[in-house]
Amino acid sequence: MSVKSNVPTPHIEARAGEIAETILLPGDPLRAKYIAENFLSDVKQFNSVRNMFGYTGTYEGRPVSVMGTGMGCPSMGIYSYELIHFYGVKNLIRVGTAGSIHPDVHIRDLVFGIGACTTSNFPALMELPGVFAPVCSFELLRKGVEKAEQMDLRYKVGNILSSDMFYGPAEGPEASKKWASMGVLAIEMEAAALYTNAAFGNARALTVLTISDHLLTGETTSAEERQNSFTDMMQVALSLA
């Protein structure tokens, strides 16, 4: 993988060498700020363009970065591409929230997305002669699951759905039932773009989700909880640095 030298980019103001090879990618930039302030040492902020905060520090003596990505495949596609191709990031770990569509996946459970089904056209835009299946790095997945078991956390590993629609028929109960009937565990909005860009850029990627809502039972968590708690997935992701 060749790294381009023309940094900063249009969306990231970091200079070369200011972003670690391993980065955590929450959708919410305030969650990135929370992770930096509560888990990292010797923290330096490297990005504030569009208020998409990014930080680099150390975790247990190892360099690690964290930056928000916004919502949806296009936003994740921009940031993950620039991180891989302009800054040489090798391990990209999405830490986000998701809505469960499976009766055995409960509020605050962890879900490791081994594959990302999608309603987005993002993978198709790679112009491959077929249908690309976005999947995670097995190396990162194995390490993440081992850490979750060491921490005695409740978790599931399986397919997730990266949806382009938060409100509307694609998120409705009938659509969710169809995805669930195929074994899909939860719905989020970014993993398919992350996995596609990682494959294109010869990088490793993993999505670790905390269930914030249950689309079958109606259970939910507050915006403050989603921003400032869910620390189990943060610790699991940081262990991969």
Backbone hydrogen bonds, N-H to C=O, Kabsch-Sander energy under -0.5 kcal/mol:
donor,donor_aa,acceptor,acceptor_aa,energy
4,K,2,S,-0.5
4,K,85,H,-2.9
7,V,5,S,-2.1
9,T,12,I,-2.3
18,E,15,R,-2.0
23,I,91,N,-2.7
24,L,65,S,-2.5
25,L,93,I,-3.0
31,R,28,D,-0.9
32,A,28,D,-1.4
33,K,29,P,-2.0
34,Y,30,L,-2.1
35,I,31,R,-2.5
36,A,32,A,-2.4
37,E,33,K,-2.4
38,N,34,Y,-1.9
39,F,35,I,-2.2
40,L,35,I,-0.8
40,L,36,A,-0.9
41,S,58,T,-2.4
44,K,56,T,-2.6
46,F,54,G,-2.4
47,N,54,G,-1.5
51,N,48,S,-2.5
52,M,49,V,-2.1
53,F,51,N,-1.4
54,G,47,N,-1.8
55,Y,66,V,-2.9
56,T,44,K,-2.5
57,G,64,V,-2.6
58,T,41,S,-2.1
59,Y,62,R,-2.9
62,R,59,Y,-1.7
64,V,57,G,-2.3
65,S,22,T,-2.4
66,V,55,Y,-2.5
67,M,24,L,-2.3
68,G,53,F,-1.8
69,T,26,P,-1.2
70,G,27,G,-2.2
76,M,72,G,-2.2
77,G,73,C,-3.0
78,I,74,P,-1.8
79,Y,75,S,-2.0
80,S,76,M,-2.7
81,Y,77,G,-1.6
82,E,78,I,-2.2
83,L,79,Y,-2.4
84,I,80,S,-2.2
85,H,81,Y,-3.0
86,F,82,E,-2.1
87,Y,82,E,-1.0
88,G,84,I,-0.7
89,V,83,L,-2.5
90,K,21,E,-2.0
91,N,21,E,-2.8
92,L,204,R,-2.7
93,I,23,I,-2.6
93,I,91,N,-0.5
94,R,92,L,-0.6
94,R,206,L,-2.6
95,V,25,L,-0.8
96,G,94,R,-0.5
96,G,208,V,-1.7
98,A,210,T,-1.6
99,G,187,I,-2.2
100,S,98,A,-0.5
100,S,213,D,-2.8
101,I,185,L,-2.4
102,H,185,L,-0.6
105,V,102,H,-1.7
106,H,104,D,-0.6
108,R,211,I,-2.9
109,D,106,H,-2.3
110,L,154,R,-2.3
111,V,209,L,-2.3
112,F,156,K,-2.8
113,G,111,V,-0.6
113,G,207,T,-2.2
114,I,112,F,-1.1
114,I,158,G,-1.9
115,G,158,G,-0.7
116,A,134,P,-2.5
117,C,115,G,-0.5
117,C,160,I,-2.5
119,T,162,S,-1.8
120,S,162,S,-0.7
125,L,121,N,-1.3
125,L,122,F,-1.0
126,M,123,P,-1.6
127,E,124,A,-1.7
130,G,128,L,-1.6
132,F,130,G,-0.6
136,C,114,I,-2.1
137,S,205,A,-3.0
138,F,136,C,-0.5
141,L,137,S,-2.5
142,R,138,F,-3.0
143,K,139,E,-1.8
144,G,140,L,-2.6
145,V,141,L,-2.6
146,E,142,R,-2.2
147,K,143,K,-2.0
148,A,144,G,-2.3
149,E,145,V,-2.3
150,Q,146,E,-2.1
151,M,147,K,-2.0
152,D,149,E,-1.0
153,L,148,A,-2.5
155,Y,153,L,-0.5
156,K,110,L,-1.8
158,G,112,F,-2.1
160,I,115,G,-2.2
161,L,186,A,-2.5
162,S,117,C,-3.2
162,S,160,I,-0.5
163,S,161,L,-0.9
163,S,188,E,-3.1
171,E,168,G,-1.7
172,G,169,P,-1.2
176,S,172,G,-2.4
177,K,173,P,-2.2
178,K,174,E,-1.7
179,W,175,A,-2.2
180,A,176,S,-2.8
181,S,177,K,-2.1
182,M,178,K,-0.6
182,M,179,W,-1.3
183,G,180,A,-2.0
184,V,179,W,-1.9
185,L,159,N,-2.9
187,I,99,G,-2.5
188,E,161,L,-3.2
193,A,190,E,-0.7
194,L,190,E,-1.8
195,Y,191,A,-3.0
196,T,192,A,-2.0
197,N,193,A,-2.6
198,A,194,L,-2.3
199,A,195,Y,-2.1
200,F,196,T,-2.3
201,G,197,N,-2.2
202,N,199,A,-0.9
203,A,198,A,-2.8
204,R,90,K,-3.1
206,L,92,L,-1.9
208,V,94,R,-3.2
208,V,206,L,-0.5
209,L,111,V,-2.8
209,L,207,T,-0.5
210,T,96,G,-2.3
211,I,109,D,-2.4
212,S,98,A,-2.3
212,S,210,T,-0.6
213,D,98,A,-1.3
214,H,219,E,-2.6
215,L,100,S,-2.3
215,L,213,D,-0.5
218,G,214,H,-2.5
221,T,212,S,-0.7
226,R,222,S,-2.2
227,Q,223,A,-1.9
228,N,224,E,-2.7
229,S,225,E,-2.2
234,M,230,F,-0.8
235,Q,231,T,-2.4
236,V,232,D,-2.3
237,A,233,M,-2.5
238,L,234,M,-2.6
239,S,235,Q,-1.5
240,L,237,A,-1.6
241,A,238,L,-1.5
